[in-house]
Amino acid sequence: MSSRQLTQFTRRPAEPATLGREITIRANFFEITQLPNINIHHYDVTITPDVPPVVNRRVFEHMIKLYGDSDLGRTRPVFDGRKNIFSPRSFPFE
């Protein structure tokens, strides 16, 4: 395996599968049928010290509680729990 190759995939057998059973899989997604015509602001954040995403989310929720109605104008940004915040409005602070 070369240093640039991240994974080596197993080849599919030449014969169709005969073992196993059919299962239902549910995925966490929703269909987007239309997008609003707005700019989305992306913020790359660093919360220190380095803590698990659940703690990062608490910090983010605290920020929303403190600044959501006033400085953010009731805008509800979204946070991935690690480093990314997306907002339809720019933040009025750094």
C-alpha atoms as one frame of an Amber mdcrd trajectory, in Angstrom:
protein
   0.000   0.000   0.000   1.453   3.377  -0.950   1.714   6.196   1.587  -0.942
   8.189  -0.317  -3.518   5.378  -0.447  -5.775   5.529   2.615  -7.500   2.183
   2.295  -7.369  -1.003   0.295 -10.780  -2.247  -0.772 -11.617  -5.929  -0.821
 -12.496  -7.170  -4.277 -16.023  -8.299  -4.872 -16.383 -12.063  -5.484 -17.064
 -13.154  -9.067 -20.069 -15.195  -7.933 -23.226 -13.476  -6.614 -23.666 -13.611
  -2.851 -25.625 -16.566  -1.545 -25.121 -16.163   2.199 -26.498 -13.598   4.592
 -29.936 -12.098   4.865 -31.739  -9.029   3.626 -31.823  -6.102   6.050 -33.347
  -2.641   6.118 -30.989   0.284   6.550 -32.075   3.710   7.733 -29.882   6.698
   7.032 -29.774  10.001   8.856 -30.548  12.360   5.982 -33.309  14.446   4.522
 -34.008  15.463   0.977 -33.311  19.065   0.024 -35.763  20.129  -2.638 -34.925
  23.830  -2.760 -32.246  26.121  -1.405 -32.838  29.675  -0.192 -31.050  32.424
  -2.061 -28.877  33.602   0.875 -25.231  33.645   1.837 -24.128  31.245   4.551
 -21.226  32.337   6.770 -18.783  29.647   7.890 -16.757  30.029  11.075 -13.836
  27.772  11.934 -13.784  27.760  15.741 -11.396  26.400  18.326 -12.623  25.700
  21.825  -9.838  25.188  24.336  -8.969  23.085  26.147  -9.679  20.220  23.752
 -12.821  18.494  25.041 -15.348  15.989  23.629 -17.991  17.262  21.152 -20.735
  17.013  23.789 -18.900  19.605  25.908 -18.255  21.778  22.834 -22.005  21.746
  22.160 -22.666  22.950  25.707 -20.248  25.841  25.164 -22.008  26.663  21.874
 -25.453  26.509  23.512 -24.199  28.833  26.249 -23.017  31.296  23.575 -26.463
  31.160  21.930 -28.110  31.686  25.315 -25.932  34.745  26.008 -25.926  36.350
  22.542 -28.782  34.756  20.571 -31.460  37.368  21.132 -29.226  40.418  21.282
 -26.063  40.209  19.169 -27.200  37.405  16.849 -30.641  38.919  16.247 -32.414
  35.648  17.048 -30.503  33.896  14.270 -29.933  30.241  15.043 -26.489  29.181
  13.740 -25.650  25.474  13.554 -22.574  23.821  15.057 -21.084  20.426  14.244
 -19.737  19.937  17.772 -16.120  20.235  16.694 -14.913  23.192  14.603 -17.619
  24.420  12.230 -20.364  26.980  12.772 -22.679  27.970   9.917 -24.913  31.030
  10.115 -27.192  32.923   7.722 -25.928  36.171   9.313 -22.404  37.307  10.050
 -21.437  37.458  13.700 -20.997  41.023  15.039 -17.943  39.950  17.082 -14.730
  38.037  16.485
